[in-house]
Amino acid sequence: MNLELALRMTEAAIKQAFREGATVSVAIVDGGGNLVSFQRMEGAAISGPVLAPGKAYTSVALRRPTSELPALTAPGGELSGLAGGRFVCFGGGIPLWSGYGEEERVVGGVGVSGGTLTQDMVCAEAAASVWGAR
């Protein structure tokens, strides 16, 4: 993950948010969950600077989209009790993968917050598509 690519990914998510009619915050992190790029649209919720990086971090740490986590973190679920701290366990976070087969690894993540869960996920997917097309 480098800054130039992270900025392009952030911009793709912001453009998708405009199309969706959403005001969001977008975070891109590297494979260690460290923030590389962040943007908050004017008027976006004040929770975005916490939730967007949290979603990105969570997707990297758990190696899965955060949209999969509500069922897993519910009482009795495999990851019950996980939510809290840096872990944000609802849609809008997507891990970014590099390599194939045994070489496949998570090298970053994207997190979007501020719209509906569906809008957050669509915007995160727009950012991830830039990663996939690199």
N, C-alpha and C positions, 0 to 999 in steps of 0.2 A: 504494500500500500504506500503510495507516495502522495504528496500534497496536491499535485496537479490533477491526478486522477480523482482524489477525494473531493476536490472542488467541483469537478465536472459531475460527479455523482450527486453532490449536494444540490447543484443547479438543476439537475434533471428532476429531483424530488420536488423542488420548489416550483418548477414549471408545471409538473403534474398537479400540485396543490392548487395552482391558479385554475387549471382546467376543471378541477373537482369543486372549486368554490370554497376551499378550505384555507385556513391560516395555520401554518405548522412550524415546528422547529425540527431541524434535521441534523443528525450527528453521524459522522463516519469515524470508526475506530480501526486501529490496526489489530494484528493477531493477538496482541497482549491486552486488548481492551482499552488502549490509550487513545485519547481523542486526537484526531488528525484534522478534522474539519467540522465546523458547526455554524449553522445559520438559523436565525429566528425571524420569521416574517413579521412585519409591522402588524400589531394587533393580535399576535399569537398569544395563547394562554401563558401565564407566568410559570406554569408547571413544566413547560417544554424544556428549559435548560437542565432540568433534572431528569425528566422522563425519557427524552430522546436519547441522550447518552446512556442512560440505564438500559433501555431496550437494545441498543447496539452492543453494549457490554454483555448483557445476558445472552444474546444470540451467539456471541463468540464463546463465552464461558461454557454454555450448554450445548453448543454445536447444533442448534436447531432454531427454526423460526419461533419467535415468542408467541405467535398465534396458537402454537401447539400446547402451551403451558397451562392455560386455565384448568383443563381437565386433570393434568398431571399434578398440579399444586393444590387441588381441592382436597378436603378431608378424605383420607383413605387412598389418595393418589400416590403414585410412585415418588413424587417430589413434594408431598404434603409438607407445608410449613416453610417452603423455600423463600417465598416472596418477602421482600424487605431488604434493607441495605442497598446494595447496588443492583439487586435483581428486580426487574420489572417484568411481570408475568402476564402480559396481555399483548395483543397484536400490534405490530408496527416495527418489530426487529427482525432482521434477516442476516444470517451468517453468509460470508463470502468465502467461496472455496477455490482452492488452486490445486492443480494436478488431478490425476486419475488413479483409480485402483489403490494400491498400497501407498502411493505418493500423495494421495488426496489429503489435504489439511485445510483447516480454517485459517485464513490469513487476514480477516477483517470482518467488520459488520456494519450494518446501517440501522439507524433507529429514527423513527418519525413519530412525533406526538403533536396533538393539537386539533386534529379533525376527528371524525368518527373513527371507530376501529377499522372499518372498511376503507375509509380515505387514507388513514395512516398506512395500512398495508399496501394499497395501490401506489402510494407515493414511495414507499420503501422499495417496492418492486421496480419502479421506474429508475431509482438509483442503482439497484442491483443489476439492471439490464445494461447499464453503462459498464459495470465491472465485467459482465459476461461478454460484451462486445469489444473489450480492449485488445 
